[in-house]
Structure formats: structure tokens, C-alpha cells
Amino acid sequence: MASGEACVYVVDDDDDVRTGLCRLLRSAGWEVVDCASAATFLDAYDAGRCSCLLLDVSMPEMTGPELHEALAEHGIDIPVVFLTGKGDVGTSVRALKRGALDFLEKPVDADVLLEAIEAAVARCREMRTLRGQQDQVAERYAQLSAREREVMAHVVRGRLNKQIAFDMGIALKTVKVHRGRVMAKMQVRSVAELVRLCDQLGLRPG
């Protein structure tokens, strides 16, 4: 089921193909942004919206794979579904390795295309949810003092309070105080939860 909060960018230099794709997607309830080139897409792209990119492989000036690479280089994380008229296996393998969700051959079956778009938008929602969760965890982590972060690093490594006190050269009581503040500020009740949050932010020491 399409959602008004999401949109599909259709990027294809073939006017007839692009018009047909846009008509199909709109008839299924999707909001569509019609782009005749990679440059048009870059001008139109709105990072604040949940979206996916239906991208033609062979285009002048900047090809689909070149645009895909450029998006990755600039940290633009939008789910991509490629369309090709040539069935280039090598191109499809490289695209999928770079994170493309699907690689469909023209003329694409309507049901197959709509299913791919559903999956791509669902993936976008998942990524946005995850980023929101990561931002919340980062905000909690930012509230920790330098000493609390140090204690937390020991905790997620599985060190006991006595071991932490010895390693840091501080009193056991002080370790307990810092540890309690860490758990409260990070809003967790167990070390397992704390480890999970640290993994989420890439903070867990090796």
C-alpha cells in the first residue's frame, strides 16, 4: 500500500519509458518525482522525505551506476532499484554489491516493479527509524562525563567493579557511583542493553 509520506524518484532519460513508469506508479497511489537525468534528480532530492530511487542504468552525462556511486560518496542513503534494457550481469552484480536493492530488466512486469518499490520504501522507513534511534542513543552518550565514559568502556568489556576500580586506580564505591550514573543516563537496566547500544553507535571497544 502506497503512502503519502513517501515518494518515488523515477530517473530515466527515455521520455516514453519514464512517462509510462510514472503513470504506473501514480496509478498505484505513489507520489512520483519525474527526473529526466541524474542532475535533475540531484536538484529535486529531498533528504527529509522517505523515498526510493528507480534508476535507469544507461543515461548520457551520468549513468545510473555513476549516480549511485556519487550518492554513496556524499552520504546520501536512498534505496535504489535499477532498471536496464540490456541485462548486463556484471553491472547488476556491482550495483547489488554497492547496496542496490534490486536490478530489473526492461520491459519490467508491473507487479514485479510495484513489489520492488514497496520493498525499497519499506527499507527507507527502516533506515530512518534506525537513524532516529541512533540519534537518541548519541544524545544520551553525550550526557556522560569523561570518567563515566571510561567506566562504561570497562563495563561493556565485561569487567567487574573491583577490576574496574583496580584498572582505573579509584575506589570501588566511586566505580559503583559512576556505573549507576551511566546506566541511568543511557536509560538501560542491564549490561546486555548497554552493550547493544554501544554496538549500535560503534562505541564498543574491540
Secondary structure, 3 states (H helix, E strand, C coil): CCCCCEEEEEECCCHHHHHHHHHHHHHCCCEEEEECCHHHHHHHCCCCCEEEEEEECCCCCCCHHHHHHHHHHCCCCCCEEEEECCCCHHHHHHHHHCCCCEEEECCCCHHHHHHHHHHHHHHHHHHHHHHHHHHHHHHHHHCCCHHHHHHHHHHHCCCCHHHHHHHHCCCHHHHHHHHHHHHHHCCCCCHHHHHHHHHHHCCCCC
